[in-house]
Amino acid sequence: MKNDMYIKVIDESWGENGFLGKLRDGVFDRNLFNELYASILKLHYKEGEIIPRNVIGILWFIPTFMYRQKEYLNDTDKNAFDEMREHIEDAIAGILGYP
């Protein structure tokens, strides 16, 4: 299943060498961001298909986490970062939906 490959990339982004792990340390890595964003965009679930709990767990907090980490980034354009976070948020909403 292709989704498994994308889920693995997203999950690993939370590790210390992943985009979100590095963001936790105040480091913005554009290449790792692109890898995470591309993986989120490639995730696909059919209408009515149940999304596994572990997938929801690794996705739902990403936009909030990025928002909170923004203040620790010194060498990053904050407006551009906000725009990237919004792209991530929209991609995740396309998977999980809006309330």
Residue pairs with C-beta under 8 A, 6 or more apart in sequence:
2 42
2 44
3 43
3 44
3 45
3 55
6 39
6 40
6 42
6 43
7 39
7 43
7 54
7 55
7 58
9 35
9 36
9 39
10 36
10 39
10 40
10 43
10 58
10 59
11 54
11 58
12 18
13 19
13 20
13 21
13 32
13 35
13 36
13 39
14 20
14 21
14 58
15 21
16 22
16 24
16 25
18 32
18 36
19 29
19 32
19 33
19 35
19 36
20 36
20 62
20 65
20 66
22 28
22 29
22 32
23 65
23 66
23 69
23 73
24 69
26 69
26 72
26 73
26 74
28 73
28 75
28 76
28 81
33 84
36 62
36 88
37 84
37 87
37 88
37 91
40 59
40 88
40 91
40 92
40 95
41 91
43 55
43 95
45 51
45 95
51 95
51 96
56 96
59 92
59 95
59 96
60 92
60 96
62 88
62 89
62 92
63 85
63 86
63 88
63 89
63 92
66 81
66 84
66 85
66 88
67 85
70 78
70 81
70 82
70 85
73 81
